Amino acid sequence: MKAFTKIITQSALLFLVFQTVVNAQIKVGNNPQSLNEDAILEIESANKGVLLPRVALTDVTSSAPLSQHVAGMVVYNTATVNTVTPGFYYNDGTRWIATSGNKPNAVTEQFIITTPRNTFTLKNKPATAVLLINGTTIDPEAYSISDNILTYNNNSNYSYQLVTGDKVTIRYIE
């Protein structure tokens, strides 16, 4: 047992004597000898791009499809749903923030139903729109847009009937 303890002690002592701090930097590209001293990762190319993760976000307040919000996370969102549209987003630790390059000129129109109806005249002619009734996003199959008219189709597949007092929100890009 004394021999085993002696070997462990000597090994630990050798480890401490020869222990060094290791720092690494990585460069991918054409000139690996030229590395920016402040970069932990440098990517250089004259004719290639960087492809970031492409995910379908569900809402700026939801971390999904990730398991949690992580400050500094950057993704390309592919979905148009709730409060997100396709484009680059970064996470501030509590929510997704659209980068300035993909913040569209979004318009929100709201109606409180006073007389039940299924047709709404919009201020503009959107290519796409998101319809919410009382804060719930409605399946895009349940409505259609023609020019500046949005029609909610409350047929057998989408049986919710608008009633007096319902709050209708329509979000679209000008």
C-alpha positions in Angstrom: 0.0 0.0 0.0 2.9 2.3 0.8 4.3 1.8 -2.8 0.9 2.7 -4.3 0.7 5.9 -2.2 4.3 6.8 -3.2 3.4 6.3 -6.9 0.3 8.5 -6.6 2.2 11.2 -4.8 5.0 11.2 -7.3 2.6 11.3 -10.2 0.7 14.3 -8.7 4.0 16.1 -8.1 5.1 15.5 -11.7 1.8 16.7 -12.9 2.1 20.0 -10.9 5.7 20.5 -12.1 4.9 20.1 -15.8 1.5 21.6 -15.8 1.2 24.5 -18.3 -1.6 26.7 -19.3 -2.7 25.9 -22.9 -4.5 28.5 -25.0 -5.7 27.7 -28.5 -6.8 29.7 -31.4 -8.4 28.3 -34.5 -8.3 29.7 -38.0 -10.1 28.2 -41.0 -9.2 29.7 -44.3 -6.6 30.5 -47.0 -3.9 32.0 -44.8 -3.6 30.1 -41.5 -0.3 31.8 -40.6 -2.1 35.2 -40.2 -4.3 35.1 -37.1 -5.9 38.0 -35.3 -4.6 37.8 -31.7 -8.0 38.9 -30.3 -10.0 36.1 -32.1 -10.6 32.7 -30.7 -12.0 31.6 -34.1 -11.2 33.3 -37.4 -12.8 32.3 -40.7 -11.3 33.7 -43.9 -12.3 33.1 -47.5 -12.4 35.1 -50.7 -15.3 33.1 -52.2 -17.1 31.2 -49.5 -19.6 32.1 -46.7 -20.5 30.9 -43.3 -23.7 28.9 -42.9 -25.2 29.4 -39.5 -27.8 27.1 -38.0 -31.2 27.3 -39.6 -34.1 26.7 -37.1 -37.8 27.3 -37.0 -38.4 29.7 -34.0 -42.0 29.8 -32.6 -42.1 33.2 -30.9 -39.5 35.8 -29.7 -40.3 34.9 -26.1 -40.0 31.1 -26.5 -36.6 29.4 -26.5 -38.0 26.7 -28.8 -36.7 24.8 -30.7 -33.7 25.2 -28.3 -34.1 23.9 -24.7 -33.4 27.3 -23.1 -32.5 30.9 -23.8 -28.7 31.4 -24.2 -27.3 34.9 -24.3 -25.2 35.4 -27.5 -26.8 32.5 -29.5 -27.2 33.4 -33.2 -29.5 31.6 -35.6 -31.3 32.0 -38.9 -35.0 31.6 -38.4 -36.9 29.9 -41.2 -40.5 30.3 -39.8 -43.2 32.9 -40.2 -45.4 32.5 -37.1 -46.5 34.6 -34.2 -43.9 37.3 -33.7 -41.1 35.9 -35.9 -40.4 36.1 -39.6 -37.4 34.6 -41.5 -34.1 36.2 -40.8 -31.2 36.4 -38.4 -31.9 36.5 -34.6 -29.7 36.7 -31.6 -30.7 35.7 -28.1 -30.2 38.2 -25.2 -30.7 35.4 -22.5 -34.4 36.0 -22.2 -35.8 36.4 -25.8 -34.9 36.4 -29.5 -34.0 39.7 -31.1 -34.3 40.2 -34.8 -31.2 41.8 -36.3 -31.7 45.2 -37.8 -31.3 43.8 -41.3 -34.4 41.7 -41.2 -36.8 43.8 -39.2 -39.6 44.3 -41.7 -41.9 47.2 -41.7 -44.5 45.3 -39.8 -48.1 46.5 -39.4 -50.5 45.4 -36.7 -54.2 46.1 -37.1 -56.6 45.3 -34.3 -60.4 45.1 -34.3 -62.8 44.4 -31.5 -65.8 42.7 -33.0 -69.0 44.7 -32.5 -70.9 43.0 -35.3 -69.8 39.4 -36.1 -68.2 39.3 -39.5 -65.6 37.2 -41.3 -64.1 39.8 -43.7 -61.7 42.6 -42.8 -60.5 45.4 -45.0 -56.8 46.1 -44.4 -54.9 49.4 -44.8 -52.5 47.8 -47.3 -52.1 44.8 -49.6 -50.0 42.3 -47.7 -48.4 39.3 -49.3 -48.8 37.4 -46.1 -50.4 38.0 -42.7 -50.8 36.3 -39.4 -54.3 36.3 -37.9 -54.8 36.1 -34.1 -58.2 35.8 -32.4 -58.2 36.7 -28.7 -54.4 36.3 -28.7 -54.4 32.8 -30.3 -52.6 32.4 -33.7 -55.0 31.0 -36.3 -53.9 28.3 -38.8 -53.1 30.0 -42.1 -55.4 27.5 -43.8 -58.4 29.1 -42.0 -58.1 32.5 -43.8 -57.2 34.0 -47.1 -56.0 37.3 -48.4 -57.0 38.9 -51.7 -55.8 42.4 -52.4 -56.4 44.2 -49.1 -59.3 41.9 -47.9 -58.7 39.2 -45.3 -61.4 36.6 -45.1 -61.7 34.2 -42.1 -63.2 30.9 -43.3 -65.1 29.4 -40.4 -66.0 26.2 -42.3 -66.2 22.7 -40.8 -62.4 22.5 -40.3 -62.1 25.8 -38.6 -65.3 26.0 -36.6 -64.7 29.0 -34.3 -67.4 31.6 -35.0 -66.4 35.2 -34.3 -68.6 36.8 -31.7 -69.1 40.3 -30.3 -66.2 41.3 -28.1 -63.6 39.1 -29.8 -60.3 40.8 -30.3 -58.9 40.2 -33.9 -55.3 41.1 -34.5 -53.7 41.0 -38.0 -49.9 41.3 -38.4 -48.4 41.7 -41.8 -45.6 43.3 -43.7 -46.2 46.4 -45.8 
